Structures are given as C-alpha cells and as structure tokens.
C-alpha cells in the first residue's frame, strides 16, 4: 500500500486560519461574503481567495508575513507526524488556499520536507498578484479535490486531513479522512455519512497509521 498524507494548512497544521486573521487585521470590508458565495456554489474557492486577497494586497508581502507570524502556532504533534511520514516513505503534501509566503516560512523554519500546493503570491510591476494551483475545472470542485484524485490515479491511497468547508470535496475522494474535532469538515462529513476520524492532535493520526502499517 502506497500512502500519501494530504493536508490543509490553515486551521489544520496550524490552529489559526492565518489568511482569515490577516483579512480581519488588514481590511474592514466584508470578506466573508465571498466564502458565502463559495458555499452557495456561485464562486469557486480560487476566485473567492483571489478577491479576498485583493482587499489586503496593498500591505505588501513583508508586512503581511510579519503580521502572520503570531498566528503560526503548529497543532500539537505535527512535527513528530511529519518526521513519521518521512521515516515511513509517506509523502507529505500540503493542499492549501493559504498564502505561500507564510506557509513556506513555517516549513523552512522547522526544516519540514513537504510538497506544497497553495496560493502563490507574485510581485509584478509593483503590485501583488495571486496565482492558484492549476487543475481541470470541468472535473473537480477545487484544486484540493484534483490533487487527491491525481494521487489515486498514480496508485496511492490518500489520507486527507483538514478542517474546512472546502476540504470536503477532497475528503470525498480520499481513502482515509481525518477532520479536526468540532470543525466544519467534521460536520459536513457526518451529515454526508462519510467515513472519517475526528482528531485534536496529530499523535492520534500517527497512532492509527502505525496500526495500519503494522
């Protein structure tokens, strides 16, 4: 069995939704309206994040990164879980609608080896531009779902770990699902009668994977 761990970042690897905290801090506009449109199916995840990012792009990467650092507290057990995946040849893949600069800051600060699919912030002609991961929009609800399906097609058994509304479509494709306790993903999985495990700490996920591998 070839396992791959595919994880959300905001609210999953770290306790806070860092992007949302930045939106709260740098704009007074109703950025949550775009999330509402995503839930109604009137806007894609990628389009919503791009519109939200434009509300704070004036602040610049350096200022946004500095502000994000206070929200980058890792969920208990994540470093040990990352080491466990590395030692057992389980690819660690991050599928996040968060911003690349704070995600890579955390990964590099702790020498975490992971493949990262997230929102790339590019500075062009003095302005910040957001580039989302590419995927076939005619087949998938969002890029997270597309990533899980891609690994399935390669012969992997994907483990999906997340907390939010936009993680549900990826969770539907996954072989094994872990939802943060009391999260939106937990509720959606329960309502859809999707098989999943709730968790608070990454040690719980590691323990179950140890049992599977043994």
Secondary structure as UniProt FT lines:
FT   STRAND          3..7
FT   TURN            11..13
FT   HELIX           18..26
FT   HELIX           32..39
FT   TURN            40..41
FT   HELIX           45..54
FT   TURN            55..56
FT   HELIX           57..59
FT   HELIX           61..68
FT   HELIX           69..71
FT   TURN            76..77
FT   HELIX           78..87
FT   TURN            88..89
FT   STRAND          91..99
FT   HELIX           100..109
FT   TURN            110..111
FT   STRAND          115..124
FT   TURN            125..126
FT   STRAND          127..131
FT   TURN            137..139
FT   HELIX           143..153
FT   TURN            154..155
FT   STRAND          157..162
FT   HELIX           165..167
FT   HELIX           168..173
FT   STRAND          176..180
FT   TURN            181..182
FT   HELIX           184..191
FT   TURN            192..193
FT   STRAND          197..199
FT   HELIX           202..213
//
